[in-house]
Amino acid sequence: MLSVNTNYSAMIALQSLNSTNAELDATQSRISTGLKVASAKDNGAVYAIAQGQRARVSGLASVKDGIGRASNVVDAALTAGSSVSDLLVTLKTQAVAAQSADLSQTQRDAYENDFQQTLNKINTIVSTATFNGANLVDGTTPILRVLQSDLDTGIGAGDVATVVSAAKPATATTPSRSDLVVNASNSWDSANNTLVADDYVVITQGSNTYSVQVTATTTVQQFIDGVNAASGGRITASYDDATGQLSYQATAAIATAGFSVEINTQADGAGTARRSDFINGVAGTTAATATDQADTRPSSTAIIVGFDLRVGGTGPLNSLLTLNIGGPDTTGATQAVAALDTAMTTLNSNLATLGSQSKALEIQNTFLTSLSDTVEKGISGLVDADLAKESAKLQSLQVKQQLGAQALSIANQSPQIILALFK
């Protein structure tokens, strides 16, 4: 039927042309943005997944920035530590030279003047080893926490465990951080349970055992640093200067398994166990089981352990403050050599720990870079357009658009046949 009111052929041609124009617009959008899913309108589910992964990539970038800053802090500490180590070598050279019996007091005092000048340089170097306000070798930043990944947003109750030592006896004197651990233990305990030289403080968590040997010259601060270093920061020790109590705290990653602390004659905990009120804390027992506490710190943090390398501080160079290699005889020089040997041994151990921590941060940063690249590749697979395919499709749609316009033009001419019927 011919009708001037309804042209069905034109309707069909117009629908086809509109459909082609819509596809052409979509293809042009993909080509201009490079995305097949540029908004939730294109594909809601895929867009939501991609946005979540983009947020993760941004989080990883922030974590990498934090690790980079921490690496710089550790590198500054390592640079200072290496310089201090070199100065200790110089100090020992001067002290050994001052041991010569043929030197006069004036000559030995001259060595003492050089010795003190060199010694003064140590604290200057240590105090300047700061990056972004953190200094791992001047005693101000004993622990530096670094976020490692964005996989865990936080932890709740029951994820941190703490062992706290017993309160000191009413008549006892609170030891300072520079006091010897053995002396503090002896003054606090009453009968046969005191900590003795070469005992081990053994911390057990599941199948992991961390031990710190206490010598006759180990100070309270050195013991605390030793616990932190031995466990790689997994268990940290702290000391309350007011109450004289020691606390051992497990990080979230291991707290759920609990941990125990005991004094033992062997590093593996297989020897004879002893109790010490000062170190272990729970009177009458050889092991203290951790109790869980609430905490809101991120569970995916790395703990970087710092050290005090100041002369006269709480670390291995504490004893160097009173050294004097001058005088009428070689007594002071001989004592200085022995003290420097001990300080160098501990310092080198501290530097080894800092180096290991720096390497661990480097490995973590490398991993996060690879992880970020992998996630971005996944996002690309979800939302990126295949431009070669879209280019070919564009050519096809442009031809279809032209043909559709022709078809619509032909369909619009059909009603003109009606005019011929009225001639």
FIVEXTI-353948 format. One record per residue (C-alpha): x, y, z; residue in one letter; residue number from 1. Coordinates in steps of 0.1 Angstrom, whole numbers. Layout:
N
X|Y|Z|A|NUM .
...
END
This chain:
423
0|0|0|M|1 .
13|34|-9|L|2 .
8|62|17|S|3 .
20|97|21|V|4 .
14|95|59|N|5 .
36|65|66|T|6 .
69|56|49|N|7 .
79|23|65|Y|8 .
110|19|43|S|9 .
122|53|54|A|10 .
117|43|91|M|11 .
137|12|87|I|12 .
165|31|69|A|13 .
165|58|96|L|14 .
168|32|124|Q|15 .
197|15|106|S|16 .
214|48|101|L|17 .
209|59|137|N|18 .
223|25|149|S|19 .
254|30|126|T|20 .
259|65|140|N|21 .
257|53|176|A|22 .
283|26|168|E|23 .
304|51|150|L|24 .
303|75|180|D|25 .
313|47|204|A|26 .
342|37|181|T|27 .
354|73|178|Q|28 .
353|76|216|S|29 .
374|45|220|R|30 .
399|58|195|I|31 .
401|92|211|S|32 .
404|79|247|T|33 .
421|46|241|G|34 .
396|30|264|L|35 .
368|6|257|K|36 .
354|12|292|V|37 .
358|49|299|A|38 .
329|52|323|S|39 .
304|31|343|A|40 .
280|37|314|K|41 .
301|15|291|D|42 .
303|-15|315|N|43 .
295|-9|351|G|44 .
310|-41|365|A|45 .
343|-38|347|V|46 .
345|-1|355|Y|47 .
341|-8|392|A|48 .
368|-35|392|I|49 .
392|-12|372|A|50 .
386|17|397|Q|51 .
394|-5|426|G|52 .
427|-17|410|Q|53 .
436|19|401|R|54 .
432|28|438|A|55 .
455|-1|446|R|56 .
481|11|422|V|57 .
480|46|438|S|58 .
484|30|472|G|59 .
514|10|460|L|60 .
529|42|447|A|61 .
525|59|481|S|62 .
541|28|498|V|63 .
570|29|474|K|64 .
575|66|483|D|65 .
575|57|520|G|66 .
600|29|514|I|67 .
622|53|494|G|68 .
622|78|523|R|69 .
630|50|548|A|70 .
658|38|525|S|71 .
673|73|526|N|72 .
671|73|564|V|73 .
689|40|566|V|74 .
715|50|540|D|75 .
722|82|560|A|76 .
727|60|591|A|77 .
750|37|572|L|78 .
770|66|559|T|79 .
774|79|594|A|80 .
781|45|608|G|81 .
809|38|582|S|82 .
825|72|591|S|83 .
823|64|628|V|84 .
839|30|621|S|85 .
867|47|603|D|86 .
872|71|632|L|87 .
873|42|657|L|88 .
901|27|636|V|89 .
919|61|638|T|90 .
913|62|676|L|91 .
927|27|680|K|92 .
958|37|660|T|93 .
963|67|684|Q|94 .
957|46|715|A|95 .
982|18|703|V|96 .
1008|45|696|A|97 .
1003|59|731|A|98 .
1011|25|745|Q|99 .
1048|29|736|S|100 .
1068|28|768|A|101 .
1095|51|755|D|102 .
1071|81|752|L|103 .
1072|109|777|S|104 .
1041|122|794|Q|105 .
1042|153|772|T|106 .
1043|132|741|Q|107 .
1016|109|754|R|108 .
995|140|763|D|109 .
999|151|727|A|110 .
984|119|715|Y|111 .
956|124|740|E|112 .
948|158|725|N|113 .
946|143|690|D|114 .
925|114|705|F|115 .
899|137|720|Q|116 .
897|158|688|Q|117 .
890|127|668|T|118 .
865|115|695|L|119 .
846|148|693|N|120 .
840|143|656|K|121 .
819|112|662|I|122 .
790|130|678|N|123 .
791|157|651|T|124 .
788|130|624|I|125 .
761|111|642|V|126 .
739|142|648|S|127 .
739|151|611|T|128 .
729|117|598|A|129 .
692|128|595|T|130 .
668|125|567|F|131 .
632|138|568|N|132 .
636|143|605|G|133 .
646|107|613|A|134 .
680|97|626|N|135 .
687|60|632|L|136 .
721|64|649|V|137 .
716|91|675|D|138 .
692|73|698|G|139 .
662|95|689|T|140 .
646|70|665|T|141 .
651|35|680|P|142 .
623|21|658|I|143 .
612|32|624|L|144 .
579|17|610|R|145 .
576|15|573|V|146 .
544|5|555|L|147 .
553|-23|531|Q|148 .
521|-29|511|S|149 .
484|-20|508|D|150 .
471|-55|512|L|151 .
461|-50|549|D|152 .
444|-18|560|T|153 .
448|-24|597|G|154 .
444|-48|626|I|155 .
421|-51|655|G|156 .
420|-65|690|A|157 .
440|-97|697|G|158 .
467|-89|671|D|159 .
494|-75|694|V|160 .
509|-95|723|A|161 .
530|-81|751|T|162 .
550|-95|780|V|163 .
557|-70|808|V|164 .
583|-77|835|S|165 .
574|-78|872|A|166 .
575|-46|892|A|167 .
607|-39|910|K|168 .
609|-47|947|P|169 .
601|-18|971|A|170 .
637|-16|983|T|171 .
654|-19|949|A|172 .
670|9|930|T|173 .
657|14|894|T|174 .
687|7|870|P|175 .
695|32|843|S|176 .
698|23|806|R|177 .
736|24|809|S|178 .
736|0|840|D|179 .
749|-35|834|L|180 .
721|-61|830|V|181 .
738|-86|852|V|182 .
743|-61|880|N|183 .
707|-50|877|A|184 .
695|-86|878|S|185 .
716|-95|909|N|186 .
704|-65|928|S|187 .
667|-74|921|W|188 .
667|-111|928|D|189 .
671|-128|961|S|190 .
683|-164|958|A|191 .
699|-184|929|N|192 .
676|-171|902|N|193 .
698|-142|891|T|194 .
710|-136|855|L|195 .
746|-145|851|V|196 .
771|-136|824|A|197 .
768|-156|792|D|198 .
732|-165|799|D|199 .
708|-163|769|Y|200 .
675|-145|769|V|201 .
654|-168|746|V|202 .
622|-156|730|I|203 .
601|-183|714|T|204 .
573|-178|690|Q|205 .
559|-210|674|G|206 .
588|-227|657|S|207 .
609|-195|657|N|208 .
635|-189|684|T|209 .
653|-156|689|Y|210 .
681|-153|715|S|211 .
703|-126|729|V|212 .
734|-135|749|Q|213 .
740|-113|779|V|214 .
777|-108|788|T|215 .
792|-92|819|A|216 .
794|-59|800|T|217 .
760|-58|784|T|218 .
740|-27|794|T|219 .
702|-24|796|V|220 .
701|-4|764|Q|221 .
724|-28|746|Q|222 .
701|-57|756|F|223 .
670|-38|743|I|224 .
688|-31|710|D|225 .
699|-68|709|G|226 .
663|-81|712|V|227 .
651|-58|685|N|228 .
679|-68|662|A|229 .
678|-105|669|A|230 .
641|-108|659|S|231 .
644|-84|630|G|232 .
619|-62|646|G|233 .
593|-89|649|R|234 .
595|-86|687|I|235 .
606|-53|702|T|236 .
618|-46|737|A|237 .
614|-14|756|S|238 .
623|-1|790|Y|239 .
604|22|814|D|240 .
629|45|831|D|241 .
604|53|859|A|242 .
593|18|869|T|243 .
623|-2|857|G|244 .
600|-26|838|Q|245 .
609|-43|805|L|246 .
583|-50|779|S|247 .
585|-73|750|Y|248 .
559|-67|722|Q|249 .
551|-89|693|A|250 .
540|-73|660|T|251 .
507|-82|645|A|252 .
522|-107|620|A|253 .
531|-131|648|I|254 .
510|-121|678|A|255 .
482|-145|672|T|256 .
506|-174|680|A|257 .
518|-158|712|G|258 .
553|-159|725|F|259 .
573|-167|756|S|260 .
605|-153|772|V|261 .
629|-172|794|E|262 .
665|-171|806|I|263 .
685|-202|794|N|264 .
720|-215|794|T|265 .
717|-222|756|Q|266 .
707|-201|727|A|267 .
682|-226|714|D|268 .
664|-228|748|G|269 .
673|-265|752|A|270 .
696|-259|782|G|271 .
688|-252|819|T|272 .
662|-225|822|A|273 .
666|-197|849|R|274 .
643|-170|860|R|275 .
652|-134|864|S|276 .
628|-108|877|D|277 .
646|-80|859|F|278 .
645|-97|825|I|279 .
617|-122|824|N|280 .
593|-105|847|G|281 .
569|-131|858|V|282 .
581|-142|893|A|283 .
584|-179|899|G|284 .
582|-190|862|T|285 .
607|-196|835|T|286 .
585|-186|806|A|287 .
558|-159|803|A|288 .
530|-164|778|T|289 .
520|-133|759|A|290 .
486|-117|764|T|291 .
468|-101|735|D|292 .
460|-64|734|Q|293 .
442|-41|710|A|294 .
462|-21|684|D|295 .
454|-1|654|T|296 .
487|0|636|R|297 .
489|-14|600|P|298 .
498|-50|600|S|299 .
519|-47|569|S|300 .
547|-26|583|T|301 .
584|-33|583|A|302 .
602|-23|615|I|303 .
636|-7|610|I|304 .
658|-9|641|V|305 .
680|21|650|G|306 .
711|23|672|F|307 .
727|49|694|D|308 .
763|56|681|L|309 .
769|87|702|R|310 .
800|89|724|V|311 .
785|89|759|G|312 .
751|77|746|G|313 .
734|45|754|T|314 .
750|24|726|G|315 .
783|7|721|P|316 .
803|40|722|L|317 .
791|49|757|N|318 .
823|39|774|S|319 .
845|60|751|L|320 .
835|92|769|L|321 .
858|87|798|T|322 .
888|73|779|L|323 .
922|91|784|N|324 .
953|78|767|I|325 .
976|105|782|G|326 .
993|105|816|G|327 .
1026|93|829|P|328 .
1021|57|820|D|329 .
1004|34|794|T|330 .
975|24|817|T|331 .
949|47|800|G|332 .
961|38|765|A|333 .
958|1|773|T|334 .
923|5|786|Q|335 .
914|26|756|A|336 .
925|-2|732|V|337 .
904|-28|750|A|338 .
873|-5|750|A|339 .
877|4|714|L|340 .
880|-32|704|D|341 .
847|-39|722|T|342 .
830|-8|706|A|343 .
842|-17|671|M|344 .
828|-53|674|T|345 .
794|-40|685|T|346 .
794|-12|660|L|347 .
802|-36|631|N|348 .
773|-58|642|S|349 .
750|-27|642|N|350 .
762|-17|607|L|351 .
755|-53|595|A|352 .
720|-50|608|T|353 .
715|-16|591|L|354 .
728|-30|559|G|355 .
705|-60|560|S|356 .
675|-37|567|Q|357 .
685|-15|538|S|358 .
687|-45|515|K|359 .
653|-57|527|A|360 .
638|-24|518|L|361 .
654|-25|484|E|362 .
639|-60|478|I|363 .
605|-49|490|Q|364 .
606|-18|467|N|365 .
616|-39|437|T|366 .
587|-63|445|F|367 .
562|-35|447|L|368 .
574|-21|414|T|369 .
568|-54|397|S|370 .
534|-58|415|L|371 .
523|-24|404|S|372 .
533|-31|368|D|373 .
513|-64|370|T|374 .
482|-47|383|V|375 .
484|-20|357|E|376 .
487|-47|330|K|377 .
455|-63|344|G|378 .
437|-29|343|I|379 .
448|-25|307|S|380 .
433|-58|298|G|381 .
400|-48|314|L|382 .
395|-13|300|V|383 .
420|-6|271|D|384 .
407|-6|236|A|385 .
423|-26|208|D|386 .
431|3|185|L|387 .
439|-18|155|A|388 .
405|-35|157|K|389 .
388|-1|163|E|390 .
405|14|133|S|391 .
392|-13|110|A|392 .
358|-10|126|K|393 .
358|28|120|L|394 .
364|23|83|Q|395 .
335|-2|81|S|396 .
311|20|100|L|397 .
319|50|78|Q|398 .
310|30|47|V|399 .
278|18|65|K|400 .
270|54|74|Q|401 .
272|65|38|Q|402 .
252|36|26|L|403 .
226|42|52|G|404 .
223|78|42|A|405 .
218|67|6|Q|406 .
192|41|16|A|407 .
173|68|36|L|408 .
174|91|6|S|409 .
160|64|-17|I|410 .
133|55|8|A|411 .
122|92|11|N|412 .
118|94|-27|Q|413 .
92|65|-27|S|414 .
61|86|-20|P|415 .
68|107|-51|Q|416 .
55|77|-71|I|417 .
20|86|-59|I|418 .
21|119|-79|L|419 .
23|100|-111|A|420 .
-10|84|-103|L|421 .
-28|117|-104|F|422 .
-15|130|-137|K|423 .
END
